[in-house]
Amino acid sequence: MAVTRLLLMALMVTILSAGLAHATDWIEERVVGFKNVKALIARIEDGLSEDKLDKVGADAQTVANFAARIPDLFPAGSGQGGKTSASTDIWIHFADFSSRAEEFRRAAETLAHAAETGNRAGAEKSFSALRSTCKSCHIRYKDLF
Ligand code: HEC
């Protein structure tokens, strides 16, 4: 009896820690992805001022591809168990969170298109629109500590 209980407890601990390891993987993957986005945004800004629109277009496309994955990178249960600044509001308002990710993706696509077609004025305008989508999501869904 005692042995059975011990085995059950060991099994539960294994299952729980597997769950935590899983959450940690999601957190790591998305934080690495967002840091890469930050670096790409800096590079896009340089590219715009140096008029290297082909590079801007490619980088904006990379940002759009990441943006498309955002909802999948925040599965239920991945808001704890690691070092994360994801707000629990994400899972309370997941439809709104996902639509902000979609807005972000669309803004990046618009920038990519403007840059690829050599439309510099359009690229600059869509770059500032793209940046404002970062802040509007962070204000609601990223904890500040
Ligand atoms: C749809 C919402 C959303 C959009 C849009 C978004 N972010 Fe984030 N971002 C988050 C969330 C949520 C986290 C926290 C992830 C975690 O810690 O698990 C995060 C984390 C980050 C991080 C990781 C390091 C840190 O400060 O915690 C960086 C850097 C970042 N975002 C930059 C950006 C930039 C730059 C943009 C726009 C070009 C952007 N993000 C757009 C939601 C968003």
Boltz pocket constraint, residues with backbone or C-beta under 6 A from the ligand:
constraints:
  - pocket:
      binder: B
      contacts: [[A, 27], [A, 30], [A, 31], [A, 34], [A, 35], [A, 37], [A, 38], [A, 41], [A, 70], [A, 78], [A, 83], [A, 84], [A, 85], [A, 86], [A, 87], [A, 97], [A, 100], [A, 101], [A, 104], [A, 130], [A, 131], [A, 133], [A, 134], [A, 135], [A, 137], [A, 138], [A, 141], [A, 142]]
      max_distance: 6.0
